[in-house]
């Protein structure tokens, strides 16, 4: 690749992607709303830009091959708070990618696009949307946006429905964990796969208890290598009985499924693995 763009580069997941992405291209453009980034790679350039500014996104993506879009407000909140970065920002990324002739958008989607499905139902990449929050709704919007831009404008996209990319601290994470190394493998696969069209893949490690099915996304070549079962004995030894009627435990979305619309999920995490991205 000659040039890759990474949005949300100052975030927890974006920070883990910068060096691996820089190694895949001649030039990496990292962007976020903070004033500066530290420890830039030799071929990495930082551009401060707001996702809600279409012209800024067009400028950032000029001459790029692909964009990895990880930027967002990462929690539940009032719709108006998410409107700019999560909804309008997604449109601006796709529109800027299209106007600049990019080949593909790789998007940090989330399990929260389907978070209201019960944990007892293993879900694949073709189930209908069941968002658990306005945050999850924004992920649905971006997935549908990607589908439309592929059908109408031929712009490929891969939507990585990340479950929980954070340290394993609770029983839910024994199934939902995505290790940082597997996240890098996932993004690398999404970039290097020859043809993707419009695709969805779950961002999850090779956990024995993984509640989602990536069979229909195997063509992407993503083969996770880490497994949260190594933490099971310690986690389960300190976990009491779980309430099967509590959406926090019963639904794929975990705390996002349990929180009221517009209220931050971080307020009821109960030690859960949040943020996802």
N, C-alpha and C positions, 0 to 999 in steps of 0.2 A: 504494500500500500504506500502511495506517496504521502497522503495526508488523511489523518483521522481526527475527528472532533469528539470531545467528551464534555457533556454538560453535567452539572452537579459535581464538579471536580473537587470541591471543598468538603463534600459530604463524606460520611464514614465509608460508604462503598466506593464512591468515586476515588477516594484517596487510595484504596487498595488496587484500583484499576490503572492508575496513571503510569506506573513503571512498566507493567506488562503490555499495555497498549503502545507505549512509546517504542518498545522493542519490536513492534509489528509494523512500523511505518517510518518513513523518512522524516515526517513532521507530525507532532501531536499538538493540537490546539485544545487546551483545557480552559473551560469557562465556568463561571459562577458569579454570584453577586458580591462576594467579598472583595476587598481592595487588592489583595495579593495572595499568592500561594508560595509556600516555602519549598525548598529542595526540588526545584524544577530539574527534570531530566535534560541532558545536553540538547536533545532535539525537541524539547517541549517548550511551548510558548503559552503564557497565560493571558487571557482576554477577559476583562470584567464586562459582563453583559447580563441584561435582564431578560429572562425567558419571555416575558410579556411584551417585549419590544421586537416586532417583526423585522424591522430594518437592521437591528443589531444582530439578530439570528442570521439574516441573509449575509451580512458581512462576515460573520464568524465562519460560515460554512463555504465561503467562496473557495473553489478549487479542491474541495474535499472529496474523498471517495465514499466514506461512510460516516455516520454519526452514531455514537452510543449515548442515548438520552437517558440520563439518570437524575436530572434535576427536577425538583418538586418540593412543595411543602409536605413534610413527611410526618403526618399525624392527622387524625380527624379534627375538624374545626368547622366553623360556619361556612356555608357555601361561598359566601362573598370572599372569605379569606383564601379559599382554594381556587377561586375563579381565575385569577391572573396567572399564577405559576403553574397550576396543574391542568386547567382546561385550555385557556388561551395559549399558554406556553406550549402545550402539545400541538395545537394547530400551527403555531408559528414555526416549530421545529419541522413539521412535515412540509409546510408550505415553503420554508427556506430550503429544505433539502430538494424539493421538486424544482424550484426555480434555479438552483445551482447544479442540477443534473446529477445529484448523488445517486449512487446505486442502491443504497440500503440504509434504513433506520433500525438500530437495535435499541429496544425500549425496555426500561426497567418497570415492567408492570408488576402486579402483585396478586397474591392469593385473595386479596380483598375484593377483587372483581367477581369472585365466586364464593365469598366468605360466609354466606348464609346456608350453604349446603351442610348437612349434618356430617360429623366426623365418621359416622358408621357407613357413609356412602363414599366409596372410592371414586374419585372424579377424574375423567380424562380431559384432554385438551379440546374436546368438542362439546362439552356441556354448555348450556345457555348461561348467560350472565346472571348472577344473584349477588349484587354488591351489598356489603354490610354497612357502608357509611358513604358520606359524600366523597371521602378519599377513595373508596372503592369505586364509586360511580365515575370518578375522573379516570380511573384505570380502564373502565368499560368504554368510556368515550374515546380514549386514545387507541384502544384495540379496534374499535369500529372505524375510527379515523384511518388507521393503518390498512384495514380491509378495503375501505373505499378508495384510498390513494393507489392501492395495488390494482383494483378492478378498473378504475377510471383513468389512472395516469401511469401505471406500470412501475410504481416505486415500491421496491421490496421492503418488507419489515419483518422482524422477529420480535415477539413480545414475550419477555421472560417473566413469568408469574412467580416472583420471588416469595418464598414462604417466610423464612426467618433467618436472616444472615446476621447472627449475633451469637455470643457465647451461650452454651446450653446450660440453662439454670432451672428448668422446670420440665414437667412431664410432657407438655405439648411439644416442646422442642425436640424430644426424642424422635418424633416423626417429621417435624417441619424444618429441622436444621439444614442450612446451606453453609458449608464451611467457606472461608475466604478463598482457599485454594480452588475449591470446586466452582465458586463464582467466577474466578478468572478463567477456568477451563470452559465454562459455559459461554462467556463473552467471546473467547477466542474461537470457539466452535461457530458461534453466530456470525462472526466476521469472515471466517475462512470457508464455510460451506459454499460450494459453487452456486447453487440455486436454492432460494428459500421461498420465493413468492411471498404470500402472507402466511406467517406461521406463529404458533403459540407453543411454548415449552415451559414446564414448571422448573423453577429454580430451587432445587432441593438436592441434598446429597444422597448417597446410596444407603439410606437408612433402612434398617429392617422394618421399621414401623411407618415408613413414608405413606401418607394417606392419598397420594395422587399417582396418576398413571401417565408416564411419558412415552408409552409404546408408539403412539402415532407421530412422535417427534424424533424418533431414532435416526431419521435421515440427516439430522443436523450434526450427528457425530458426537454429541455430548455424552460422555461416559464418566460420571462422578466416581471418585475414589475414596471418599471419606464416609464414615458411618457413625451416627450418634450413639449407637448401642454401647460404645465404650464408656459412656457416662451413665448407663441405665441403672446399674446397681446403686450408685451413690444417690442419684436423683430419686429413685423410687423408694429408697430407704427413708427418706425424709418427707415423702409425699403422703398425705392422708387420703382417705376416700374422697373421690371427686363427685360433685353433684351432676348427674347426667341430665338434669333439667336446666342447668345453667348454660346459656349460650357461650359463655367464656370457655367452657370445657367441651360442650357438645357440638360446636360449629367449627368449621375450618378457619373462620376468621378470628377465633380466639377473643382477645379483648375488644377488637373492633366490632365483633358480632354482639358483644354485650353492652357496649357503651351507647348512650343516647345520641341520636343524630346531632352533629354539631359540637359535641363535647369531646375533648381530647382523650384518646384511648390511653394515653400515658397516665391518666388519673386513676385508672383501675387495673394496672398491669399485673398486680399480684405476683411480681417477680417474673412476668412473662417476657419473652424474647421480642422486644420492641425497641427501636424501630426496625422495620423490615428492610428499608433502603434509605 
